[in-house]
Amino acid sequence: MDKFDQAIIQALREDARQSISNIAQQVNLSRSSVTARIKNLEQSKVIRGYQVLLSESQKSAVSAYFEIQYVSSCCTKILEVFNTIPEIVTCHGITGDMDLLVFVKAQSMQRLHEIREYIDSHGDISKMKTHVVMSEWINNHGD
């Protein structure tokens, strides 16, 4: 990838729906050159696709972060439990009063509640706080 490919990718990140003409003007290349480069980036899987990202308020699903304090110094037992819950997206060991930060995407508030109750019932959990995502202001990963 050269500087033109990087500039094209940056332009597409800013607005993937903008015209080829607009991108060509931004990167100082012809429309046909930009079209060819985008096609090559897609074929080489540098660009894997395009997606629509809905705001949190438009989703029927619900997302939340669980802050979890664990009794033991070893979290492997609870990780075995987490691996059985497909709605868990990420789990990070963190510093501070809490030990784990778990991100969950559930299809409903009821399912989120069930997941929370199931995790909280585990004997090695001493404290659990739930933070429901109400809006998303920045997502540079497109997740």
Backbone as a printed PyTorch tensor [residue, N CA C, xyz], in Angstrom:
tensor([[[  0.8440,  -1.1880,   0.0000],
         [  0.0000,   0.0000,   0.0000],
         [  0.8840,   1.2440,   0.0000]],

        [[  0.5810,   2.1380,  -0.8920],
         [  1.3230,   3.3890,  -0.9380],
         [  0.4810,   4.5090,  -0.3290]],

        [[  1.0010,   5.7330,  -0.4250],
         [  0.3100,   6.8690,   0.2050],
         [ -1.0550,   7.1270,  -0.4350]],

        [[ -1.2140,   6.8100,  -1.7210],
         [ -2.5150,   7.0120,  -2.3740],
         [ -3.5510,   6.0220,  -1.8500]],

        [[ -3.1450,   4.7580,  -1.6920],
         [ -4.0580,   3.7630,  -1.1280],
         [ -4.4750,   4.1610,   0.2880]],

        [[ -3.5150,   4.6160,   1.0680],
         [ -3.8230,   5.0400,   2.4390],
         [ -4.7690,   6.2330,   2.4420]],

        [[ -4.5720,   7.1640,   1.5280],
         [ -5.4590,   8.3300,   1.4450],
         [ -6.8590,   7.9160,   1.0130]],

        [[ -6.9490,   6.9760,   0.0840],
         [ -8.2610,   6.4660,  -0.3580],
         [ -8.9700,   5.7840,   0.7970]],

        [[ -8.2630,   4.9640,   1.5420],
         [ -8.8590,   4.2840,   2.7020],
         [ -9.3410,   5.3020,   3.7300]],

        [[ -8.5430,   6.3230,   3.9700],
         [ -8.9500,   7.3670,   4.9230],
         [-10.2190,   8.0660,   4.4490]],

        [[-10.2860,   8.3670,   3.1610],
         [-11.4850,   9.0150,   2.6060],
         [-12.7040,   8.1060,   2.7560]],

        [[-12.5260,   6.8250,   2.5100],
         [-13.6420,   5.8740,   2.6470],
         [-14.0610,   5.7200,   4.1100]],

        [[-13.1100,   5.7910,   5.0260],
         [-13.4490,   5.7270,   6.4540],
         [-14.2960,   6.9270,   6.8620]],

        [[-13.9790,   8.0770,   6.2930],
         [-14.7310,   9.2840,   6.6240],
         [-16.1400,   9.2310,   6.0450]],

        [[-16.2660,   8.6920,   4.8260],
         [-17.5860,   8.5660,   4.2010],
         [-17.4890,   7.5510,   3.0680]],

        [[-17.8630,   6.3240,   3.3520],
         [-17.7640,   5.2520,   2.3590],
         [-18.7600,   5.4200,   1.2180]],

        [[-19.7130,   6.3150,   1.3600],
         [-20.7210,   6.5190,   0.3240],
         [-20.4010,   7.6910,  -0.5980]],

        [[-19.3000,   8.3600,  -0.3760],
         [-18.9710,   9.4920,  -1.2270],
         [-18.5920,   9.0070,  -2.6300]],

        [[-18.7180,   9.8740,  -3.5830],
         [-18.4780,   9.5130,  -4.9860],
         [-16.9970,   9.2860,  -5.2560]],

        [[-16.7340,   8.4840,  -6.2720],
         [-15.3640,   8.2590,  -6.7230],
         [-14.7400,   9.5920,  -7.1350]],

        [[-15.5330,  10.4480,  -7.7740],
         [-15.0310,  11.7670,  -8.1880],
         [-14.5390,  12.5680,  -6.9980]],

        [[-15.2940,  12.5340,  -5.9250],
         [-14.9220,  13.2670,  -4.7190],
         [-13.6230,  12.7080,  -4.1280]],

        [[-13.5260,  11.3880,  -4.0610],
         [-12.3030,  10.7680,  -3.5350],
         [-11.1190,  11.1160,  -4.4420]],

        [[-11.3190,  11.0150,  -5.7550],
         [-10.2470,  11.3220,  -6.7130],
         [ -9.7310,  12.7410,  -6.5110]],

        [[-10.6440,  13.6610,  -6.2800],
         [-10.2570,  15.0630,  -6.0600],
         [ -9.4440,  15.1920,  -4.7650]],

        [[ -9.8660,  14.4710,  -3.7210],
         [ -9.1620,  14.5450,  -2.4330],
         [ -7.7420,  14.0010,  -2.5090]],

        [[ -7.5540,  12.9250,  -3.2790],
         [ -6.2480,  12.2550,  -3.2980],
         [ -5.3970,  12.6100,  -4.5170]],

        [[ -5.9200,  13.4840,  -5.3740],
         [ -5.1840,  13.9460,  -6.5620],
         [ -4.8790,  12.8320,  -7.5600]],

        [[ -5.8700,  11.9990,  -7.8280],
         [ -5.7570,  10.9470,  -8.8350],
         [ -6.9790,  11.0050,  -9.7380]],

        [[ -6.9070,  10.3410, -10.8800],
         [ -8.0620,  10.2820, -11.7750],
         [ -9.1160,   9.3380, -11.1970]],

        [[-10.3530,   9.4930, -11.6610],
         [-11.4410,   8.6120, -11.2070],
         [-11.1350,   7.1590, -11.5510]],

        [[-10.6280,   6.9110, -12.7470],
         [-10.3380,   5.5260, -13.1520],
         [ -9.2390,   4.9170, -12.2850]],

        [[ -8.2610,   5.7090, -11.9130],
         [ -7.1900,   5.2240, -11.0410],
         [ -7.7280,   4.8950,  -9.6430]],

        [[ -8.5920,   5.7660,  -9.1120],
         [ -9.1890,   5.5240,  -7.7940],
         [-10.0690,   4.2770,  -7.8410]],

        [[-10.8610,   4.1290,  -8.9010],
         [-11.7170,   2.9500,  -9.0510],
         [-10.8730,   1.6760,  -9.0740]],

        [[ -9.7940,   1.6860,  -9.8390],
         [ -8.9140,   0.5190,  -9.9340],
         [ -8.2590,   0.2060,  -8.5920]],

        [[ -7.8320,   1.2520,  -7.8960],
         [ -7.1880,   1.0320,  -6.6030],
         [ -8.1690,   0.4690,  -5.5780]],

        [[ -9.4020,   0.9930,  -5.5590],
         [-10.4080,   0.4750,  -4.6280],
         [-10.7010,  -0.9890,  -4.9550]],

        [[-10.8250,  -1.3090,  -6.2280],
         [-11.0730,  -2.6950,  -6.6420],
         [ -9.9320,  -3.6040,  -6.1870]],

        [[ -8.6820,  -3.1600,  -6.3620],
         [ -7.5190,  -3.9440,  -5.9090],
         [ -7.5130,  -4.1160,  -4.3920]],

        [[ -7.8580,  -3.0530,  -3.6560],
         [ -7.9140,  -3.1260,  -2.1940],
         [ -8.9950,  -4.1030,  -1.7320]],

        [[-10.1010,  -4.1440,  -2.4580],
         [-11.1800,  -5.0830,  -2.1370],
         [-10.7600,  -6.5130,  -2.4640]],

        [[-10.1540,  -6.7190,  -3.6340],
         [ -9.7470,  -8.0620,  -4.0500],
         [ -8.6370,  -8.6310,  -3.1710]],

        [[ -7.7710,  -7.7750,  -2.6830],
         [ -6.6860,  -8.2310,  -1.8070],
         [ -7.1310,  -8.3130,  -0.3380]],

        [[ -8.3990,  -8.0320,  -0.0880],
         [ -9.0150,  -8.1160,   1.2530],
         [ -8.4820,  -7.0740,   2.2300]],

        [[ -7.8030,  -6.0440,   1.7280],
         [ -7.4520,  -4.9190,   2.5970],
         [ -8.7640,  -4.2410,   3.0120]],

        [[ -9.6480,  -4.0430,   2.0450],
         [-11.0160,  -3.5980,   2.3240],
         [-11.8760,  -4.8500,   2.2600]],

        [[-12.4300,  -5.2420,   3.4010],
         [-13.2030,  -6.4770,   3.4700],
         [-14.6880,  -6.2620,   3.2580]],

        [[-15.1470,  -5.0280,   3.2610],
         [-16.5570,  -4.7810,   3.0450],
         [-16.9590,  -3.4230,   3.5810]],

        [[-18.2230,  -3.1520,   3.4240],
         [-18.8070,  -1.8990,   3.8740],
         [-20.0070,  -2.2600,   4.7210]],

        [[-20.3200,  -1.4350,   5.7030],
         [-21.4290,  -1.7730,   6.5880],
         [-22.2000,  -0.5380,   7.0160]],

        [[-23.4160,  -0.7900,   7.4740],
         [-24.2520,   0.2600,   8.0480],
         [-24.1540,   0.1180,   9.5580]],

        [[-23.8420,   1.2010,  10.2410],
         [-23.7560,   1.1930,  11.6930],
         [-24.9170,   1.9880,  12.2620]],

        [[-25.7620,   1.3220,  13.0130],
         [-26.9060,   1.9870,  13.6180],
         [-26.5110,   2.5870,  14.9540]],

        [[-27.1400,   3.6840,  15.3120],
         [-26.9130,   4.2360,  16.6380],
         [-27.5330,   3.2870,  17.6580]],

        [[-27.0050,   3.3140,  18.8600],
         [-27.5010,   2.4070,  19.9010],
         [-29.0110,   2.5330,  20.0990]],

        [[-29.5480,   3.7340,  19.9440],
         [-30.9680,   3.9380,  20.1860],
         [-31.8330,   3.2710,  19.1200]],

        [[-31.2440,   2.9310,  17.9630],
         [-32.0090,   2.2980,  16.8850],
         [-31.9160,   0.7730,  16.9010]],

        [[-31.1200,   0.2310,  17.7710],
         [-30.9550,  -1.2150,  17.8370],
         [-31.9960,  -1.8170,  18.7760]],

        [[-32.4780,  -2.9980,  18.4260],
         [-33.4000,  -3.6770,  19.3340],
         [-32.6160,  -4.3960,  20.4290]],

        [[-31.3650,  -4.7090,  20.1360],
         [-30.5190,  -5.3740,  21.1140],
         [-30.0460,  -4.3640,  22.1650]],

        [[-29.4910,  -4.8930,  23.2270],
         [-28.9820,  -4.0460,  24.2970],
         [-27.5390,  -4.4440,  24.5820]],

        [[-26.7010,  -3.4370,  24.8410],
         [-25.2980,  -3.6680,  25.1800],
         [-25.0470,  -3.1750,  26.5920]],

        [[-24.0930,  -3.8240,  27.2510],
         [-23.7640,  -3.4060,  28.6170],
         [-22.3390,  -3.8160,  28.9460]],

        [[-21.7870,  -3.1080,  29.9240],
         [-20.5050,  -3.4750,  30.4970],
         [-20.7680,  -3.9870,  31.9100]],

        [[-20.1570,  -5.1030,  32.2530],
         [-20.2030,  -5.6250,  33.6130],
         [-18.8270,  -5.4010,  34.2270]],

        [[-18.8000,  -4.7370,  35.3730],
         [-17.5780,  -4.6530,  36.1660],
         [-17.6840,  -5.7520,  37.2050]],

        [[-16.6750,  -6.5930,  37.2640],
         [-16.7470,  -7.7670,  38.1340],
         [-15.5340,  -7.8120,  39.0580]],

        [[-15.8280,  -8.0170,  40.3400],
         [-14.7770,  -8.2330,  41.3240],
         [-14.7980,  -9.7180,  41.6660]],

        [[-13.6320, -10.3050,  41.6260],
         [-13.4980, -11.7460,  41.7660],
         [-12.8030, -12.0590,  43.0760]],

        [[-13.2600, -13.0920,  43.7930],
         [-12.7050, -13.4440,  45.1020],
         [-11.2880, -13.9950,  44.9710]],

        [[-11.0850, -14.8810,  44.0360],
         [ -9.8010, -15.5500,  43.8530],
         [ -8.8440, -14.6590,  43.0760]],

        [[ -7.5600, -14.9590,  43.1740],
         [ -6.5830, -14.2000,  42.3900],
         [ -6.4800, -14.7480,  40.9620]],

        [[ -7.0850, -15.9070,  40.7280],
         [ -7.0470, -16.5310,  39.4030],
         [ -8.4490, -16.5280,  38.8010]],

        [[ -8.5810, -15.9240,  37.6410],
         [ -9.8960, -15.7610,  37.0200],
         [-10.2600, -16.8770,  36.0380]],

        [[ -9.4350, -17.9150,  35.9430],
         [ -9.6770, -18.9280,  34.9030],
         [-11.0000, -19.6660,  35.0850]],

        [[-11.4380, -19.8750,  36.3140],
         [-12.7150, -20.5820,  36.5300],
         [-13.8810, -19.7930,  35.9400]],

        [[-13.9090, -18.4940,  36.1850],
         [-15.0110, -17.6810,  35.6780],
         [-14.9180, -17.5280,  34.1660]],

        [[-13.7060, -17.5570,  33.6150],
         [-13.5650, -17.4820,  32.1640],
         [-14.1810, -18.6990,  31.4950]],

        [[-14.1140, -19.8520,  32.1440],
         [-14.7750, -21.0500,  31.6200],
         [-16.2860, -20.8270,  31.5490]],

        [[-16.8400, -20.1430,  32.5430],
         [-18.2740, -19.8170,  32.5570],
         [-18.5740, -18.8270,  31.4300]],

        [[-17.7340, -17.8050,  31.2850],
         [-17.9510, -16.7910,  30.2450],
         [-17.9410, -17.4010,  28.8500]],

        [[-17.0910, -18.3800,  28.6310],
         [-17.0000, -19.0130,  27.3120],
         [-18.2610, -19.7610,  26.9200]],

        [[-19.1410, -20.0200,  27.8640],
         [-20.4130, -20.6910,  27.5590],
         [-21.5150, -19.6910,  27.2090]],

        [[-21.2200, -18.3930,  27.3010],
         [-22.2140, -17.3440,  27.0550],
         [-21.8630, -16.6400,  25.7450]],

        [[-22.5670, -16.9460,  24.6490],
         [-22.1980, -16.3800,  23.3500],
         [-22.3800, -14.8660,  23.2510]],

        [[-23.1780, -14.2750,  24.1130],
         [-23.4100, -12.8300,  24.0740],
         [-22.2290, -12.0150,  24.6060]],

        [[-21.2870, -12.6670,  25.2760],
         [-20.1090, -11.9530,  25.7770],
         [-19.1830, -11.6760,  24.6080]],

        [[-18.9270, -10.3880,  24.3810],
         [-18.0990,  -9.9570,  23.2530],
         [-16.6320,  -9.8880,  23.6580]],

        [[-16.3570,  -9.2320,  24.7800],
         [-14.9800,  -9.1140,  25.2620],
         [-14.9380,  -9.2500,  26.7700]],

        [[-13.7850,  -9.6440,  27.2620],
         [-13.5270,  -9.7000,  28.7020],
         [-12.0860,  -9.2560,  28.9060]],

        [[-11.9130,  -8.2130,  29.7080],
         [-10.5790,  -7.6710,  29.9610],
         [-10.2840,  -7.7000,  31.4540]],

        [[ -9.0650,  -8.0870,  31.7950],
         [ -8.5790,  -7.9150,  33.1550],
         [ -8.1790,  -6.4680,  33.3210]],

        [[ -8.6300,  -5.8270,  34.3880],
         [ -8.3770,  -4.3940,  34.5690],
         [ -7.7750,  -4.1120,  35.9450]],

        [[ -7.2040,  -2.9110,  36.0870],
         [ -6.6620,  -2.4890,  37.3710],
         [ -7.7580,  -1.7720,  38.1570]],

        [[ -7.5110,  -1.5600,  39.4290],
         [ -8.4720,  -0.8290,  40.2600],
         [ -9.2450,  -1.7650,  41.1640]],

        [[-10.3940,  -1.2950,  41.6300],
         [-11.2070,  -2.0710,  42.5630],
         [-11.8160,  -3.3130,  41.9240]],

        [[-12.0960,  -3.2420,  40.6460],
         [-12.7000,  -4.3690,  39.9440],
         [-11.6110,  -5.1500,  39.2130]],

        [[-11.8880,  -6.4180,  38.9350],
         [-10.8950,  -7.2810,  38.2900],
         [-11.1300,  -7.4710,  36.8010]],

        [[-12.4120,  -7.4780,  36.4010],
         [-12.7540,  -7.7730,  35.0170],
         [-13.7310,  -6.7390,  34.4720]],

        [[-13.5960,  -6.4430,  33.1870],
         [-14.5570,  -5.6120,  32.4780],
         [-15.0620,  -6.4410,  31.3010]],

        [[-16.3570,  -6.7420,  31.3320],
         [-16.9590,  -7.6390,  30.3500],
         [-17.9620,  -6.8530,  29.5240]],

        [[-17.8500,  -6.9480,  28.1970],
         [-18.7870,  -6.2850,  27.2910],
         [-19.7380,  -7.3330,  26.7350]],

        [[-21.0460,  -7.0530,  26.8550],
         [-22.0820,  -8.0120,  26.4590],
         [-23.0440,  -7.3550,  25.4950]],

        [[-23.4180,  -8.0860,  24.4410],
         [-24.4780,  -7.6510,  23.5220],
         [-25.5580,  -8.7240,  23.5520]],

        [[-26.7230,  -8.3510,  24.0900],
         [-27.8290,  -9.2950,  24.2230],
         [-28.9920,  -8.8530,  23.3390]],

        [[-29.8520,  -9.8050,  22.9840],
         [-30.9680,  -9.4840,  22.0950],
         [-32.0980,  -8.7460,  22.7950]],

        [[-32.0880,  -8.7450,  24.1200],
         [-33.1440,  -8.0440,  24.8500],
         [-32.6580,  -7.7130,  26.2600]],

        [[-33.3670,  -6.8150,  26.9110],
         [-33.0480,  -6.4800,  28.2950],
         [-33.2630,  -7.7030,  29.1920]],

        [[-34.2840,  -8.4920,  28.8820],
         [-34.5470,  -9.7110,  29.6480],
         [-33.3620, -10.6660,  29.5710]],

        [[-32.8160, -10.8480,  28.3570],
         [-31.6680, -11.7550,  28.1930],
         [-30.4440, -11.1840,  28.9080]],

        [[-30.2480,  -9.8840,  28.8620],
         [-29.1450,  -9.2570,  29.5860],
         [-29.2710,  -9.5350,  31.0790]],

        [[-30.4910,  -9.4110,  31.5900],
         [-30.7540,  -9.6890,  33.0030],
         [-30.4300, -11.1500,  33.3420]],

        [[-30.8260, -12.0690,  32.4760],
         [-30.5500, -13.4930,  32.7070],
         [-29.0480, -13.7560,  32.7570]],

        [[-28.3070, -13.1460,  31.8400],
         [-26.8610, -13.3170,  31.8030],
         [-26.2350, -12.7630,  33.0800]],

        [[-26.6950, -11.5820,  33.4740],
         [-26.1610, -10.9640,  34.6810],
         [-26.4280, -11.8270,  35.9130]],

        [[-27.6360, -12.3140,  36.0440],
         [-27.9930, -13.1620,  37.1910],
         [-27.1620, -14.4480,  37.2010]],

        [[-26.9720, -15.0270,  36.0290],
         [-26.1970, -16.2620,  35.9180],
         [-24.7460, -16.0310,  36.3570]],

        [[-24.1380, -14.9600,  35.8810],
         [-22.7530, -14.6580,  36.2660],
         [-22.6770, -14.3240,  37.7480]],

        [[-23.6000, -13.5060,  38.2270],
         [-23.5900, -13.0610,  39.6220],
         [-23.7950, -14.2200,  40.5980]],

        [[-24.4410, -15.2800,  40.1480],
         [-24.6950, -16.4250,  41.0340],
         [-23.4450, -17.2960,  41.2220]],

        [[-22.4160, -17.0600,  40.4130],
         [-21.1770, -17.8230,  40.5380],
         [-20.5330, -17.5000,  41.8810]],

        [[-20.1230, -18.4900,  42.6070],
         [-19.6070, -18.3320,  43.9650],
         [-18.3890, -17.4540,  44.1180]],

        [[-17.5840, -17.3420,  43.0970],
         [-16.3510, -16.5750,  43.2060],
         [-16.5120, -15.0910,  42.8600]],

        [[-17.7250, -14.6520,  42.5580],
         [-17.9910, -13.2410,  42.2640],
         [-18.3510, -12.5460,  43.5750]],

        [[-17.5720, -11.5220,  43.9430],
         [-17.8830, -10.8240,  45.1900],
         [-18.6590,  -9.5280,  44.9350]],

        [[-18.5170,  -8.9470,  43.7440],
         [-19.2170,  -7.7000,  43.4440],
         [-19.3780,  -7.5980,  41.9330]],

        [[-20.5270,  -7.0690,  41.5320],
         [-20.7870,  -6.9140,  40.1070],
         [-21.5940,  -5.6520,  39.8840]],

        [[-21.1300,  -4.8100,  38.9530],
         [-21.8460,  -3.5910,  38.5840],
         [-22.1710,  -3.6610,  37.1010]],

        [[-23.3560,  -3.1910,  36.7280],
         [-23.7800,  -3.2150,  35.3380],
         [-23.9270,  -1.7900,  34.8270]],

        [[-23.3890,  -1.5530,  33.6480],
         [-23.4910,  -0.2550,  32.9850],
         [-24.1180,  -0.4960,  31.6140]],

        [[-25.3900,  -0.1670,  31.4490],
         [-26.0770,  -0.3510,  30.1740],
         [-25.6780,   0.7810,  29.2290]],

        [[-25.3530,   0.4210,  27.9920],
         [-24.9680,   1.4140,  26.9820],
         [-26.2340,   2.1080,  26.4970]],

        [[-26.2730,   3.4280,  26.6500],
         [-27.4460,   4.1910,  26.2260],
         [-27.2180,   4.8870,  24.8980]],

        [[-25.9670,   5.2550,  24.6180],
         [-25.6380,   5.8630,  23.3340],
         [-24.1640,   5.6420,  23.0670]],

        [[-23.8170,   5.7500,  21.8020],
         [-22.4270,   5.5730,  21.4000],
         [-21.9790,   6.8470,  20.7010]],

        [[-20.9330,   7.4730,  21.2340],
         [-20.4800,   8.7370,  20.6870],
         [-19.3380,   8.5580,  19.7030]],

        [[-18.4400,   7.6290,  19.9890],
         [-17.3100,   7.3870,  19.1010],
         [-17.1110,   5.8790,  18.9900]],

        [[-16.9290,   5.3980,  17.7640],
         [-16.5700,   4.0040,  17.5290],
         [-15.6460,   3.9860,  16.3250]],

        [[-14.3720,   4.0210,  16.5620],
         [-13.4050,   4.0650,  15.4730],
         [-13.1150,   2.7020,  14.8770]],

        [[-13.7130,   1.6640,  15.4730],
         [-13.5050,   0.3050,  14.9630],
         [-14.6350,  -0.1850,  14.1030]],

        [[-15.7470,   0.5210,  14.0800],
         [-16.8760,   0.0920,  13.2610],
         [-17.5690,  -1.1410,  13.7910]],

        [[-17.3630,  -1.5050,  15.0870],
         [-17.9770,  -2.6810,  15.6870],
         [-19.4220,  -2.4580,  16.0240]]])
